[in-house]
Amino acid sequence: MPEVPPLPLRYALVRAWSTDDVVALYDAGGWWHESAAARAAVAPMIAGSFAFLVVLEGARAVGMGRAISDGASDAYLQDVVVLPSHRGRG
């Protein structure tokens, strides 16, 4: 059976996203410790980021990252994570 090529990746800058998707990505990165408080922090974290990027393959979130900034001169990347199945693809 021939290998099916992956779907093209899309990138979306968002102000809100599915908490379950974000938790799955954090968990894949080994950064998640489940609690009600941690889940409650996801939506404000996304909304409060200078930029929040979701990488999509079809409708599935396969990566994310966010930028934190003072909005004037400095910013840094935070929480960049990609599902293990999609790492190493360039």
Secondary structure, 3 states (H helix, E strand, C coil): CCCCCCCCEEEEECCCCCHHHHHHHHHHCCCCCCCHHHHHHHHHHHHHCCEEEEEEECCEEEEEEEEEECCCCCEEEEEEEECHHHCCCC
